[in-house]
């Protein structure tokens, strides 16, 4: 996989977090935040992408506001709490 493909996959995963039902005010399981971590991602490809995101946090943290996201405490491979910006 090229760096461009890996980066695109990372952006797609982050956008997926933004679109999660836990951010949907009309969903009965709305929480207003989403927890993400290796143990919480069932798909092996998502785990690999999440690892890439966390290992390159200096690249992805500045992009989060553009995606409508913020974190409580930065990106942590074990657990990150995302909120909408």
N, C-alpha and C positions, 0 to 999 in steps of 0.2 A: 504494500500500500504506500502510495506517495505521501509526502507531507501535506500536500493540498487536500488529498482525500481524507487523511486523518483529521485535519483541521475542520473540514466540512462535516465530518461525522460528529466531531465534538460540538460544533455549533448546533447541529440537528438535535443532539441529546439535550443540550441546554435549553433549546426552544421547546422541546418536549416537556421539560420540567415546568416551564412557564405555562404551558397549556394543560397541565395536569388538573384533574377534577378537584383537587384540594385547594385550588385557587379560584374555582368557579362558585360564585356567590349563590347560584341557583341549585347547586348540587347538595343533596342531603348530607354528604360527607365533607363539606367545605371545612377547611381548617385555617386558611389564610397563610399557611406556610407548608413547606415540604421538606422532609428529611431525606438526604441522599447519602449513601455510603456503599462500600463494596458489598457488605452483607445484605443490603437492601435492594440491590440490583440483581434480578434473577438471570438475565441474559449475559452470557460470557463476553459477547462483543461489547455490550454496554459497560461491563466491568473493565475491559481493556481501555475503552474510550474514557471512562471516568478516571482511570489511573493516569492516562495521558493528560487530561485536564488538570489534575492535581499536581502532577510533576511539572507542569508549565503554567502554574498559577499566575506568574507575572505577565503572561500573555493573555490569559482569560479573565482575570479580575477586572481589567479596564473595559472589557467588552460586555460584562454582565449588565450594566445600566442600559446599554443599547438594546439589550434583549428584554428589558423591563424587570430585571432581577437584581437582588442584592443578597448578601449573606450576613449571617450573624457570626462574625469571627473568622471570615476568610474561608478558603477551600481546604478541607481536610478529607483525606482519603477514607477515613473511618466513618465520619459523619459530618455532613454540612447541612445547615439549616438555611434554606432559601426562602426569601420573602419577595413579594412584588415591590418594585421600586415605585 
